[in-house]
Structure formats: structure tokens, C-alpha cells
Amino acid sequence: KLVESGGGSVQAGGSLRLSCTKSGYTGGDHCMGWFRQAPGKEREGVATIDADGDIEYADSVQGRFTISADNSKNTLWLQMNSLKPEDTAMYYCGADPWTRLRGRAFLLGGPGEFAPWGQGTQVTVSS
């Protein structure tokens, strides 16, 4: 089970910190990440940490967002700075202990169809 928190409404240029708590299975050797979906758009990868610890960011958030996790990946964070209106979306935490995807492939492909997702947390950035 994954539970996100930390979303909210901010003005452009502001910051938010999202948290995701994982329960029900342990072990850090799995891929986790943040994904978002804006109205009318497909879900996209924002920032991910794969099973080897490699971190990937979407080009649109590179340099503004920072993903981090505790050693066991029981908690995942996303620090979002310099927020823009185009960052407005529902943000989801995803995890996949079975995927063989690594690095950018996991960022782009995301968790598999049987992997758990959180309920999402809304981020709204006004101009």
C-alpha cells in the first residue's frame, strides 16, 4: 500500500514537498517514483529511483525537483521548487518490486499493471 501526502495549492515560484509511505512489503530492491497526470493528459513520469538506486528526472522538472528516499524505500519524497502552472496535476507514488526496467526506461514506462499505486495528491500551481 502506498499513501501520498503533501499536495496543495501554491503560486508560481513556490515549493511543495510530497511524501509517500509504503507499507505491506519491505525491501529496497525495487523501483519507486513519482508520476503525475494532468486533466486530459496521459500519466507521465516525474522522478524515479530504480532498484539500483539510479535517479531519473523528466526534462521538464530537471533542476527544480528532487527525489529522495530512506534506505529501505519505505518513505519517498519529492521536493518541488520553482513550481510552474504546468506542474499542476494529480501526483501519484508508484512502486514496482517486479519490474526489470531500470533508469530512464522505468521513468518512461512506469510500474507494471499489477504494481500498487497510491491514491494521489493534488498539486495546483497558480500564475
C-alpha positions in Angstrom: 0.0 0.0 0.0 1.2 3.5 -0.9 -0.1 6.7 0.7 0.8 10.1 -0.6 0.6 13.4 1.2 1.9 17.0 0.9 0.0 18.3 -2.1 -1.7 21.7 -2.1 -2.1 25.0 -3.9 0.7 27.4 -4.3 1.6 30.3 -6.5 4.1 30.0 -9.3 7.6 30.0 -7.9 6.6 28.3 -4.7 7.6 25.0 -3.2 5.9 21.8 -2.0 7.2 18.6 -0.6 5.4 15.4 -1.3 5.7 12.3 0.8 4.8 8.7 0.1 4.7 6.0 2.7 4.9 2.4 1.7 3.6 -0.5 3.7 2.8 -4.1 3.2 6.1 -5.2 1.7 9.7 -4.5 2.6 13.0 -4.3 0.8 14.7 -1.6 -1.0 15.4 -3.6 -4.1 12.5 -2.2 -6.1 11.7 0.7 -8.3 9.7 3.7 -7.0 8.9 7.0 -8.3 6.6 9.9 -8.7 4.2 10.2 -11.6 1.6 12.8 -12.5 -1.5 13.2 -14.6 -3.0 16.5 -15.6 -6.6 16.7 -16.9 -6.8 15.5 -20.4 -3.3 14.2 -20.5 -1.6 10.9 -20.1 0.2 10.0 -17.0 3.9 10.8 -17.1 7.0 10.0 -15.1 8.3 12.9 -13.0 11.2 11.4 -11.0 12.1 7.8 -10.2 14.6 5.8 -8.2 15.2 2.4 -9.7 16.3 -0.9 -7.9 19.9 0.0 -8.4 19.5 3.5 -6.9 19.7 5.3 -10.1 17.7 8.5 -10.2 16.0 9.9 -13.3 14.0 13.1 -13.8 11.7 14.3 -16.5 13.3 17.0 -18.6 10.5 19.4 -17.6 11.4 19.2 -13.9 15.2 18.7 -14.0 16.9 21.2 -11.7 13.7 22.1 -9.9 12.5 18.8 -8.3 14.5 16.4 -6.1 13.5 12.8 -5.3 14.8 11.1 -2.3 14.1 8.0 -0.2 15.1 6.4 3.1 17.4 3.4 2.9 14.6 0.9 2.8 12.5 2.9 0.5 9.6 2.8 3.0 9.3 6.6 2.5 9.7 8.5 -0.7 9.8 12.3 -1.0 9.6 14.8 -3.8 10.9 18.3 -3.1 9.4 20.6 -5.7 10.8 24.1 -6.1 10.2 26.9 -8.6 6.8 25.4 -9.3 5.1 26.4 -12.6 1.4 26.4 -13.6 2.2 23.5 -15.9 3.2 21.4 -12.9 -0.5 21.3 -11.9 -1.6 17.7 -11.8 -2.5 14.8 -9.6 0.7 13.3 -8.4 1.0 9.6 -7.7 3.5 7.5 -6.0 4.2 4.2 -7.8 6.3 1.2 -6.8 7.2 -2.0 -8.6 9.1 -4.8 -6.9 8.9 -7.0 -10.0 9.9 -4.8 -12.9 13.1 -5.3 -14.8 13.0 -1.8 -16.1 15.9 0.4 -15.0 16.9 4.0 -15.3 15.1 6.1 -17.9 13.1 3.1 -19.0 11.3 3.0 -15.7 10.7 6.7 -15.7 9.1 6.4 -19.1 7.4 3.0 -18.6 6.3 3.3 -15.0 5.2 0.5 -12.8 3.6 -2.6 -14.3 -0.1 -3.3 -14.4 -0.1 -5.3 -11.2 2.1 -2.9 -9.2 0.5 -0.8 -6.4 -0.3 2.9 -6.7 -1.2 5.5 -4.1 -4.4 7.4 -4.2 -2.7 10.5 -5.5 -2.3 14.0 -4.1 -3.3 17.1 -6.0 -0.8 19.9 -6.8 -2.2 23.1 -8.1 0.1 26.0 -9.1 -1.5 29.3 -10.0 0.1 32.0 -12.0 
